Amino acid sequence: MAQEGGGGGRDIAFMNNWHPGLSGGASPWSLGIRYSKKGEDRNMDRALTIDAETLAFIRQQKDRQEILDCLHRYTRGVDRFDRELMLSAYHPDAIDQHGVAEGVAADFVDWAIGWHGEFQTRHQHIIANQTIELDGDVAHGETYYIFWGENREGPPSLAFGRYVDRFEKRNGRWAIAHRVCVNEKVGTFNAVPLPPEWAAALAATGPCRRDRQDISYARPLADGRIQP
């Protein structure tokens, strides 16, 4: 049961309970609401019932969000060199087939962090369009990606492709069980020269690092200016 203070001095208590009774064995979710107005003795109880179709939709949306969170753990983990976070996107026995590298999750994560560290100074893995097909505790996904990397030698890299994944929910946790990275286009682009003052202003916030000293780990977030 959760309580919250409402406008006008109202208290609302939510009491969640399953109630059987739908045909075919389905059970709607009954949301009991007890309403009282401060300073008065009278109470009013009423129940709102969520039908099976709406409940199924809520469960699907929860699964989709948790799968998206899994993908974000991967992208943030690799860009920040956070091995633990990146590895949490996979089940321990997961296989990743990236074309340029292939292996079980731990081996691939170590290769990816090592490769980016050797050849690039910073990078971003960006995910875009996503399709998720849910089938119980298994899901198949197609997620478009864009990759940018600042190379130690030569112009920056730019790549486009798709992550084709099989996700599995084990012990209540969604993670990648098998990944195939479809690399569709890889190239380079030329950085635009900037006036020194403007370049300095753009670089004045952060810090932007590939470790847990990056500003995204700051708790609480406060001043984002880099001190000289």
C-alpha positions as CSV (number, residue, x, y, z in Angstrom):
1,M,0.0,0.0,0.0
2,A,1.3,3.4,-0.9
3,Q,0.1,6.8,0.3
4,E,0.5,10.2,-1.1
5,G,-0.8,13.6,-0.2
6,G,-3.3,15.0,-2.7
7,G,-4.3,18.5,-3.5
8,G,-6.8,20.2,-1.1
9,G,-5.6,18.2,1.9
10,R,-6.6,14.8,0.6
11,D,-4.9,11.5,1.4
12,I,-5.1,8.6,-1.1
13,A,-4.1,5.1,-0.2
14,F,-3.6,2.5,-3.0
15,M,-4.2,-1.1,-2.1
16,N,-3.3,-3.6,-4.9
17,N,-4.9,-7.1,-4.9
18,W,-5.5,-9.8,-7.5
19,H,-9.1,-10.8,-7.9
20,P,-10.1,-13.9,-9.9
21,G,-13.3,-14.1,-11.9
22,L,-12.6,-13.4,-15.5
23,S,-13.7,-16.1,-17.9
24,G,-11.0,-18.4,-19.2
25,G,-9.1,-18.1,-15.9
26,A,-7.8,-14.6,-16.5
27,S,-7.5,-12.3,-13.5
28,P,-8.0,-8.6,-13.6
29,W,-6.0,-6.4,-11.3
30,S,-8.1,-4.6,-8.7
31,L,-6.8,-1.2,-7.6
32,G,-8.6,-0.3,-4.3
33,I,-8.6,3.4,-3.5
34,R,-9.5,4.7,-0.1
35,Y,-10.2,8.4,-0.2
36,S,-10.5,10.7,2.8
37,K,-10.5,14.5,3.2
38,K,-8.5,15.8,6.1
39,G,-10.6,17.2,8.9
40,E,-13.6,15.1,8.0
41,D,-14.7,11.7,9.4
42,R,-16.3,10.3,6.3
43,N,-14.4,7.9,4.0
44,M,-15.2,6.6,0.5
45,D,-13.9,3.3,-0.8
46,R,-14.0,2.3,-4.4
47,A,-12.2,-0.2,-6.7
48,L,-10.8,0.3,-10.1
49,T,-10.2,-2.8,-12.2
50,I,-7.6,-3.1,-14.9
51,D,-8.7,-5.5,-17.6
52,A,-6.5,-8.3,-18.8
53,E,-5.7,-6.6,-22.1
54,T,-4.5,-3.4,-20.4
55,L,-2.5,-5.5,-17.8
56,A,-0.8,-7.4,-20.6
57,F,0.1,-4.1,-22.3
58,I,1.7,-2.8,-19.1
59,R,3.7,-6.0,-18.7
60,Q,4.9,-5.7,-22.4
61,Q,5.9,-2.1,-21.9
62,K,7.8,-3.0,-18.8
63,D,9.7,-5.7,-20.7
64,R,10.4,-3.3,-23.6
65,Q,11.8,-0.7,-21.2
66,E,14.0,-3.2,-19.4
67,I,15.4,-4.4,-22.8
68,L,16.1,-0.8,-23.7
69,D,17.8,-0.3,-20.4
70,C,20.0,-3.3,-21.2
71,L,21.0,-1.8,-24.5
72,H,21.9,1.5,-22.8
73,R,24.0,-0.4,-20.3
74,Y,26.0,-1.7,-23.2
75,T,26.5,1.7,-24.9
76,R,27.3,3.6,-21.8
77,G,29.6,0.8,-20.5
78,V,31.7,0.7,-23.7
79,D,32.0,4.4,-24.0
80,R,33.0,4.9,-20.4
81,F,35.2,1.8,-20.2
82,D,33.0,0.6,-17.4
83,R,33.6,-3.2,-17.8
84,E,31.1,-4.2,-15.1
85,L,28.3,-2.1,-16.6
86,M,29.0,-3.2,-20.1
87,L,29.1,-6.9,-19.0
88,S,25.8,-6.5,-17.2
89,A,24.1,-6.2,-20.7
90,Y,24.9,-9.8,-21.4
91,H,24.1,-13.1,-19.8
92,P,27.4,-14.9,-18.8
93,D,27.1,-17.5,-21.5
94,A,26.1,-14.9,-24.2
95,I,27.8,-14.9,-27.6
96,D,28.7,-11.7,-29.5
97,Q,29.5,-11.9,-33.2
98,H,30.7,-8.5,-34.2
99,G,32.4,-9.5,-37.5
100,V,35.8,-8.1,-36.5
101,A,35.6,-10.0,-33.2
102,E,33.6,-12.9,-31.8
103,G,33.4,-14.6,-28.4
104,V,31.6,-15.1,-25.1
105,A,30.5,-12.0,-23.3
106,A,33.5,-11.5,-21.0
107,D,36.0,-12.1,-23.8
108,F,34.2,-9.7,-26.2
109,V,33.9,-7.0,-23.6
110,D,37.6,-7.1,-22.8
111,W,38.5,-7.0,-26.5
112,A,36.2,-4.1,-27.2
113,I,37.5,-1.9,-24.4
114,G,41.1,-2.8,-25.3
115,W,40.6,-2.1,-29.0
116,H,39.0,1.3,-28.4
117,G,41.6,2.2,-25.9
118,E,44.5,1.3,-28.3
119,F,43.2,3.0,-31.4
120,Q,40.8,5.8,-30.3
121,T,40.8,8.6,-27.7
122,R,37.0,8.9,-27.3
123,H,33.9,7.5,-29.0
124,Q,30.1,7.3,-28.9
125,H,27.8,4.3,-29.6
126,I,24.4,5.7,-30.4
127,I,21.3,3.6,-30.7
128,A,18.3,4.6,-32.8
129,N,15.3,2.8,-34.4
130,Q,14.4,-0.3,-32.5
131,T,12.0,-3.3,-33.1
132,I,11.3,-5.7,-30.3
133,E,9.3,-9.0,-30.7
134,L,8.3,-10.4,-27.3
135,D,7.7,-14.1,-26.8
136,G,7.4,-14.8,-23.1
137,D,10.8,-14.8,-21.6
138,V,12.5,-14.5,-25.0
139,A,12.7,-11.4,-27.2
140,H,14.2,-10.7,-30.6
141,G,15.4,-7.2,-31.3
142,E,16.8,-5.2,-34.2
143,T,18.4,-1.9,-33.1
144,Y,20.0,0.6,-35.5
145,Y,23.3,2.1,-34.3
146,I,25.6,5.0,-35.2
147,F,29.2,5.0,-34.1
148,W,31.7,7.9,-34.0
149,G,35.3,7.5,-32.9
150,E,38.2,10.0,-32.5
151,N,41.1,8.0,-33.9
152,R,44.6,8.4,-32.5
153,E,45.8,8.5,-36.1
154,G,43.9,9.8,-39.1
155,P,40.4,11.4,-39.4
156,P,37.5,10.4,-37.1
157,S,35.6,7.2,-37.9
158,L,31.9,7.1,-38.6
159,A,29.9,3.8,-38.9
160,F,26.3,2.7,-39.3
161,G,24.8,-0.7,-38.7
162,R,22.4,-2.8,-36.7
163,Y,22.5,-4.9,-33.5
164,V,20.4,-8.0,-34.0
165,D,19.8,-9.6,-30.6
166,R,18.2,-12.4,-28.9
167,F,17.3,-11.4,-25.4
168,E,16.3,-13.7,-22.6
169,K,14.7,-13.0,-19.2
170,R,16.4,-15.2,-16.6
171,N,15.5,-14.9,-12.9
172,G,13.6,-11.7,-13.7
173,R,16.5,-10.0,-15.6
174,W,16.6,-9.2,-19.3
175,A,20.0,-9.5,-21.0
176,I,21.6,-10.4,-24.3
177,A,21.9,-14.1,-25.0
178,H,23.2,-13.8,-28.6
179,R,24.2,-10.7,-30.6
180,V,25.0,-10.4,-34.3
181,C,26.4,-7.0,-35.3
182,V,25.5,-6.2,-38.9
183,N,28.1,-3.6,-40.1
184,E,26.5,-1.7,-43.0
185,K,28.8,1.2,-43.6
186,V,32.2,2.3,-42.2
187,G,34.0,5.4,-43.2
188,T,35.7,8.7,-42.0
189,F,34.7,12.3,-41.9
190,N,36.6,15.6,-41.6
191,A,36.4,17.6,-38.4
192,V,35.4,21.3,-38.9
193,P,38.2,23.7,-37.8
194,L,36.9,26.0,-35.0
195,P,38.1,29.3,-33.7
196,P,40.3,28.7,-30.6
197,E,37.9,30.6,-28.3
198,W,34.9,28.6,-29.4
199,A,36.8,25.3,-29.2
200,A,37.9,26.2,-25.6
201,A,34.3,27.1,-24.7
202,L,33.0,23.7,-26.0
203,A,35.7,21.9,-24.0
204,A,35.0,23.8,-20.8
205,T,32.4,21.4,-19.4
206,G,32.8,17.9,-18.2
207,P,35.1,16.1,-17.5
208,C,34.6,13.8,-20.5
209,R,36.5,10.6,-19.6
210,R,36.5,6.9,-20.3
211,D,36.3,5.9,-16.6
212,R,34.2,6.5,-13.6
213,Q,35.6,10.0,-13.2
214,D,33.4,11.1,-16.1
215,I,30.8,13.7,-15.2
216,S,27.9,11.3,-15.8
217,Y,28.9,9.4,-12.6
218,A,28.8,12.6,-10.5
219,R,26.3,12.2,-7.6
220,P,24.8,14.7,-7.1
221,L,25.5,16.6,-10.3
222,A,26.7,20.1,-9.5
223,D,29.1,22.4,-11.3
224,G,30.0,21.0,-14.7
225,R,32.8,23.5,-15.4
226,I,36.3,22.1,-15.7
227,Q,38.5,23.9,-13.4
228,P,41.8,25.2,-15.0
